[in-house]
Amino acid sequence: MIALVDYKAGNLTSVKKALTTVGADIFVPNAPDDLAGATGIIVPGVGHFGATRALDAPWIEAILGRVGEGRPLLGICLGMQWLFEGSEEAPDLRGLGLLSGQCFRLGTNGGRGVKVPHVGWNSLAIQRVEGTILEGVEPGAQVYFTHSYVAPITGDAAAVTEHGEPFASVVQRGYVAGVQFHPEKSGDAGLRILRNFVELAG
């Protein structure tokens, strides 16, 4: 069973539908202790980084505990940014810290004058495939974005996208993965990524 964490930062309906399409058994945990039986965890989200404040110490402890046991974790959009140390969008708020680096606003490091938020289809420049949730995804695959802040390109980047400047659009370190786009709105490529995660979660 895959736990889909609802911290009131976006509508889960389309994510649930996509996961059901790829054959996942999902549940929405009511409390951190409910994660004990999860084979994998998905943290979705849209909007301001401040919304992650709802993922307080008990949730963080439970999620880190499951990751420590080798259970896969996937962050989607805001959920991916939360995997990092923090974001310039809410400097006083720490992220989960499983991945190194700070998220920043598009246009901060070049690319000035581009439209922000970045909304619509864009391509994935795949950096790593083997052992990632990108297995079977075509190079240059188009996926659907809607965001203003991005994650830095580090050694954890499995794919990079450019909107005025390059940013990490897929990250993965071991069983911890994140996608900046919305796989549930990204057609066959998005469904393949979700299916790969479901298989990773066993």
Helices and strands as residue ranges (DSSP letters): E 2-4, H 13-21, E 26-27, G 32-37, E 40-43, G 49-54, H 57-68, E 73-76, H 78-82, E 86-87, E 102-105, E 118-123, E 125-126, E 142-147, E 149-150, E 157-162, E 166-173, E 176-179, G 183-185, H 187-200
